[in-house]
């Protein structure tokens, strides 16, 4: 299996320099366009460094040996204590439907919004 960050490196033509992954300027601009975010000239190098750090972290996580570790759905394997289901408010449907513009068979009628 190929580590995720290795695949990303190949996709974005990133280079490994000084143990930090640097992503080319053109790729940062393409990601910004696809994400519909504005990245100005002053922050492109900072964004590149931060993305490189994230991808390095992903690489480190992929390198961890997890053989023999049982998967967990929750880190604490705790169960949630549930409260009794109690009615806390009065049923005001009649009063609310009396002031509604349109109702039918106990339901509120609303205008059609999707053609």
Secondary structure, DSSP 4 states (H G I P E B T S, - for coil): ---HHHHHHHHTT-EEETTEEE--HHHHHHHHHHHT----GGGHHHHHHHHHHHHHHHHHHHHS--TTPPP-SSTT------------S---HHHHHHHSS-EETTEE-------
